[in-house]
Amino acid sequence: MAVDMHSEVFRAVYDSLVEPAPATLDWAELEARVAEAPALPRRRTRWQLPVDGRARRWAWIVATAAIALALVGGFAILLRGGEDIEPPVITRPVVSTTLPSPTTSLPPATTTPSTTATTTPTTLAESAGLMDWELASVPSLLNEYRPEGLGEIMNTVVGSADGWVAAGTTAYNVISGETSDPGWVAAFWTSPDGREWERVPHDDDVFGGADNYYVVSDITAGGPGYVAVGHALDREGYDLTSFAEYVVWGMGSDYQDAAVWVSEDGSTWSRVSSEGLGGPGWQIMTGVTSGDSGLLAVGLVQDEEGSALWTSVDGSDWQRVDPNPFRGTNVWSISTNDQGYLASGNIDFQPTIWQSQDGIDWTATQLTEPGTDIRGEAQGVVRFGDTIIAAGFAAGDVGMGDHVAGIWTSSDAGETWDQVPPFTSTVRQTDLFGLVADNNGLVAGGQQYDWNDPDWARTAIWVSRDGGAIWEKVPHQDEVFGGYGETAMKLFSLAAYDGTYVGVGAMRGDPAAWVGVWSG
C-alpha cells in the first residue's frame, strides 16, 4: 500500500514537473528524478483541505504553484527588466550565505530576558513549560467529517478590550446546502475571551452567495471599530473541488477586485464600495493595519506586476498610493507600532522586510544575500525593544520541500541581520505564519506538514523571552495541536492582547482556534 501511494504521488508530480513518466519507473526512481528536476518557485500558501485522490491533489498543487509564479512572483522576475519599473530601495545586509544545519544539542535556557539579540543565536528543542495552550471551542457548520475539505477556515484574528474577532472563509455549499456550484464566501467569528466562539450569521448581501464569492485575508482594529480586507473571486474562473488547496488565495482563477468590510463591534458588518478597490486587471488585499497615518492595506495587483499600497482615513474610502512603493515586489503583511510601520514578503524569493515612518515612503531590506542558495519569505515582522524580528521560511530552494522555519533578527535598526538556526529538519516542512511581540516576549506560530503525506499536519508554537535569540518549542500535544487524518491542523494567524495569545486556522473542514498564556 505504501509503495502504491508513493508511486501515485510521485508519478503525478513527475508528470507535471518534467515529462510524462515512463511506466517502467518505480516510485523511488521517480522521487529521485523529481528531486533533480528544476525547482518550482513557491509562493506563500494557506492550507485548505485535500481533494479526492492523492495523485489529483499533487498534480493540482504543482499546477497551482506554476500559476502562482506567473500571477504573483513571476511579475517581479519576468517583467523586472521593463524600463518603466522602478526598483525598490534595498539595503544589502551582512548575513551568512549558508543555510545552517538544525541544532542537535540543547543549551541551557536563559533565565534573564534581554531585549537585545545575541550575536550567536541558538534554539531549544522543547519548552520548559513557559506557555500553556488549549484548543478553543469554535462552532462548525459541518455535521460530519468531510475529507474533500469543503468547510470553513479562520484566516486572521485580532484582539481588543472588547474581545476577539476572527475572519476567514466558508464553502458556500456548506451554508446553502446545495451540492452544486460550490464557492467561497466571507465568514466572521467573535469571542469574549478567545476560548468560546460564535459565528456571525451569514448574509448573502454582505458576505457573498451564489452570485458573488469573497475571501477575507486580514483584519485590524481601526476605522469605525474593525476593518477586514480581502478580495472577490471570479466564480466562473475556477473549480473549487480541483483547487481546494489554493482557491482561498485565488490561485487558478481570474481575480476580480479588492474587498473591504467594516464593523463597529465585530458582530454586524457591511461591505465597502469604493473606486479605489478596483482598477485595470485584478487586485487583492492581503494585509491591513491601523496607525497614525490612518488605515494602510497591502496586496497584489495585476497592472503593477507585484504588490501595491492602499490608504484610507475611515475604512470606507480607499485610494492606491502613487507612486507605488511596492511595485515589482511581493508584500503580504503589514503592521505598526509607536516606532513606525513594518511590512514583510519577498523580492525575487529572497525574504524581505520594509520599514516606514509615515506609511508612504518605504525602505526594503533583504534578509539574505541575493545570489546565494538560500531562498524564502518573511511572513511576519515585529519590534521587540531595540530588536527587529522577522519570521517565515528559509530553504536551499523554493521547490516542493526542504524548507524550514526561518527567524531573522537585527539589533541595529535593520542594517544587519542574523539568521537563527532553523527549528526543524527538512524531513517535514515548517512555515511560520504568525509572529507577535509584547512586554512578555515573542511568540511565533505556524504549521508543520509533510509534502509526501498530506494527512500529516500540525500546528506548532515557539516562544522567546530574550529578543529572539533563543527560541523554545511548546511541547506538542495531539489533542491541542493536531495529529493525523481527521485531526490534522494548521495555524494561519496569531494575535496578542493583554497577555493572552490567540491563533486561528483550521482542522480539516472545521475552523480552529488556540489560546495561550504564559506560565510564569
VENDA-V813355 format. One record per helix or strand. SS is the DSSP state (@ for helix, = for strand). FROM is the first residue (numbers start at 0). TO is the last residue. If there is no record, write none. Layout:
# VENDA-V813355
ss->SS from->FROM to->TO
ss->SS from->FROM to->TO
This chain:
# VENDA-V813355
ss->@ from->1 to->16
ss->@ from->26 to->35
ss->@ from->53 to->77
ss->= from->89 to->91
ss->= from->121 to->122
ss->= from->130 to->134
ss->= from->136 to->136
ss->= from->151 to->159
ss->= from->162 to->170
ss->@ from->171 to->175
ss->= from->183 to->190
ss->= from->195 to->195
ss->= from->197 to->198
ss->@ from->203 to->206
ss->= from->212 to->221
ss->= from->224 to->232
ss->@ from->246 to->248
ss->= from->254 to->262
ss->= from->268 to->270
ss->@ from->274 to->276
ss->= from->282 to->290
ss->= from->293 to->300
ss->@ from->301 to->303
ss->= from->305 to->311
ss->= from->317 to->319
ss->= from->329 to->336
ss->= from->339 to->346
ss->= from->349 to->355
ss->= from->362 to->365
ss->= from->374 to->383
ss->= from->386 to->394
ss->= from->402 to->409
ss->= from->417 to->419
ss->= from->428 to->437
ss->= from->440 to->448
ss->= from->455 to->463
ss->= from->469 to->472
ss->@ from->477 to->480
ss->= from->483 to->483
ss->@ from->484 to->486
ss->= from->488 to->496
ss->= from->499 to->506
ss->= from->509 to->517
